Every structure is written in structure tokens, then in C-alpha cells.
Amino acid sequence: MDANGRLVLVVGFDASSFGERAVFDALRAVEPGSGGSILVVSVIDQQGLDATGKLSAETKRAAALERAYPTVWRRVKEIGRGLTFGLPDDVTVHIRFAPVHATRVHEEIARQLLQVAADFDARALVLGRQGRPGGVVEHLHARARLAPGGPIPDEAEALFLAPAGGAFTMAKSDAWSS
């Protein structure tokens, strides 16, 4: 819950069926008119930045953001069409960047998700699956004490993780630098 008592869920989204399931289950957890918020976070890695064909870091980010933002929104709306009660009132898309070597990308994605969760006083992080060793979920557990929790809808397949200590926090040393 945020400072105003609203339910806030942060959803880690990628273009896989697991990422889509995470969005679907999070959307089902927050009904329209409830005052809850869903923040869908997509993290663009170095490979995605390089795929823009741009040379400077700034122009890579701008091109990747311009391409990713409408694409993620379109997918969220398409996924929301499968809901019986429609999209919640407050759904936003956040695009973050992980311009790190491939060996560190899952760690950086986890850090970005935790930062958004901390910034918005999220009640839970929603991810598509447990993942593999060294994946995002493992790095989330390494950085924060998390446990299953949140408003988990019936028959949810996504992974809902809540902070065991009561709130998502980020150490000052984890502040974003670029």
C-alpha cells in the first residue's frame, strides 16, 4: 500500500508468455474503481539498446524508449481484453534500462524492479515465473527479503512477491547511476 492506502502492484514484463501472464494476473488482482495501481515495468537490456542501430547511449535510449513504450502499452491493453471487468483505473507503463554486460543483466533488472517498487510503495512485485538459477527472481531474493504475498487472485499462475520486512527499500548505494 502506498502512503494513501492504495494497493500498488509492480509487474515485471517481458515479451514472453510468462510476462504476459504476470500482467494478466496483476490486472485481475486490482478491480476497476478500487483505487489500486498497477505499474508495468519493462527493462531494455544492452542488446535491445544496441539493436536500435544508434551510436550514442542517449540516442540508443531515446530510440528504444520510442519503440518500446507503445509496444508494451498495446500488449497490456490486449491482455486486458481478456478480463471480465476491464482494465483497472490506474495502469501505467514504465520503461527502464539495463545497459550492462549480459552476465549482469538479470541482476540489473532485479535492481530496477526493486527500485520502482520502493519508489511507489508497492505492496507486491508480480513476475511470470520463478525462473532459472541466476535469473531475476534469484537476484530479487538476494537483494530483498521477499515472500509470497499480495492480493493473489484465484488460479493465479504468476509469482506474487511481497517484502517480508513490510516495505520495499533500496540502499543508497543502489541508487541509479548512468
C-alpha positions in Angstrom: 0.0 0.0 0.0 1.2 3.5 -0.7 1.1 6.4 1.7 -2.6 7.0 0.7 -3.6 3.4 1.4 -3.9 2.4 -2.2 -2.9 -1.0 -3.4 0.1 -0.8 -5.7 1.5 -3.7 -7.7 4.7 -3.6 -9.8 4.7 -6.1 -12.7 7.9 -7.2 -14.4 7.0 -7.5 -18.0 8.9 -9.1 -20.9 7.6 -10.2 -24.3 7.2 -13.9 -23.2 4.1 -15.8 -22.3 5.3 -15.7 -18.7 5.5 -11.9 -18.7 2.0 -11.7 -20.2 0.7 -14.0 -17.6 2.1 -11.7 -14.9 0.3 -8.7 -16.4 -2.9 -10.7 -16.6 -2.8 -11.9 -13.0 -1.9 -8.4 -11.7 -4.8 -6.9 -13.7 -7.1 -9.4 -12.2 -5.9 -8.5 -8.7 -6.9 -4.9 -9.0 -10.5 -4.2 -9.9 -11.7 -1.0 -11.6 -12.9 1.6 -9.1 -10.8 0.0 -6.3 -8.2 2.9 -6.3 -5.4 0.4 -6.9 -2.5 1.0 -9.2 -0.5 -1.3 -11.5 2.9 -0.3 -12.8 4.0 -2.5 -15.7 7.8 -2.3 -15.9 9.7 -3.4 -19.0 13.5 -3.3 -18.8 15.5 -2.8 -22.0 18.9 -4.5 -21.8 22.1 -3.7 -23.7 21.2 -6.0 -26.5 17.9 -4.1 -27.0 19.7 -0.8 -26.9 22.3 -1.9 -29.5 19.5 -3.2 -31.7 18.4 0.4 -32.3 21.4 0.9 -34.6 22.2 4.2 -32.9 25.7 5.2 -31.8 25.5 7.2 -28.6 24.0 5.9 -25.4 21.5 8.9 -25.4 20.2 8.2 -28.9 20.0 4.5 -28.2 17.8 5.1 -25.1 15.6 7.5 -27.0 15.1 5.2 -29.9 14.5 2.2 -27.7 12.0 4.1 -25.5 10.2 5.4 -28.6 9.8 1.8 -29.8 9.1 0.0 -26.5 6.6 2.3 -24.8 3.8 2.0 -27.4 4.5 -1.7 -27.9 4.2 -2.5 -24.2 1.1 -0.4 -23.8 -0.5 -2.2 -26.8 0.3 -5.6 -25.2 -1.1 -4.5 -21.8 -4.4 -3.4 -23.5 -4.6 -6.6 -25.5 -4.0 -8.7 -22.3 -6.7 -6.6 -20.5 -9.3 -7.5 -23.1 -9.3 -11.0 -21.5 -10.7 -9.5 -18.2 -14.4 -9.8 -17.5 -14.4 -6.4 -15.7 -12.0 -4.3 -17.8 -8.7 -2.6 -17.0 -8.1 -1.1 -13.6 -8.4 2.7 -13.5 -4.7 3.3 -12.8 -2.4 1.3 -15.1 0.9 2.8 -16.2 3.9 1.6 -18.2 7.4 2.3 -17.1 10.4 1.6 -19.3 13.8 1.2 -17.6 17.2 0.5 -19.0 19.9 -2.1 -18.0 22.9 -1.1 -20.1 25.1 -3.8 -18.5 27.0 -6.8 -19.8 24.9 -9.9 -20.5 26.3 -11.6 -17.4 24.8 -9.0 -15.1 21.5 -8.2 -16.9 19.3 -10.3 -14.6 20.8 -8.6 -11.5 20.2 -5.2 -13.0 16.6 -6.0 -14.0 16.0 -7.1 -10.4 17.5 -3.9 -9.1 15.3 -1.8 -11.4 12.2 -3.7 -10.4 13.0 -3.2 -6.7 13.7 0.5 -7.3 10.3 1.0 -8.9 8.6 -1.0 -6.1 10.4 1.2 -3.5 9.7 4.5 -5.3 5.9 3.7 -5.5 5.4 1.9 -2.1 4.3 -1.2 -3.9 2.6 -4.0 -1.9 4.0 -6.7 -4.2 6.1 -7.5 -7.2 4.5 -9.7 -9.8 6.6 -11.9 -12.1 5.8 -14.5 -14.7 7.7 -17.4 -13.1 10.3 -18.5 -10.6 12.9 -18.6 -13.4 16.3 -20.3 -13.6 19.3 -20.1 -11.4 20.9 -16.7 -11.7 17.6 -15.2 -13.1 15.7 -12.2 -12.0 13.8 -13.9 -9.1 17.0 -15.2 -7.6 18.5 -11.7 -7.7 15.4 -10.2 -6.2 15.7 -12.6 -3.2 19.4 -11.8 -2.8 18.6 -8.1 -2.6 15.4 -8.1 -0.5 13.6 -10.4 1.9 10.7 -11.5 -0.1 7.9 -14.0 0.5 4.8 -15.0 -1.4 2.2 -12.4 -0.8 -0.1 -9.6 -2.0 -3.6 -9.8 -3.3 -3.2 -13.1 -5.2 -6.2 -13.8 -7.4 -7.7 -17.3 -7.6 -5.9 -19.6 -10.0 -3.1 -17.1 -10.5 -0.1 -18.6 -12.2 2.2 -15.6 -11.8 4.6 -15.2 -8.9 3.5 -12.5 -6.3 6.4 -11.5 -4.0 5.9 -9.1 -1.1 8.6 -7.6 1.2 8.9 -9.7 4.3 10.0 -6.6 6.2 6.9 -4.6 5.4 8.2 -2.3 2.6 10.5 -2.4 -0.4 13.6 -0.4 0.2 16.7 0.3 -1.7 20.1 1.0 -0.2 21.6 4.4 -1.0 24.5 2.5 -2.8 21.9 1.1 -5.1 20.8 4.4 -6.5 20.7 4.6 -10.3 23.7 6.0 -11.9 24.4 6.3 -15.6 
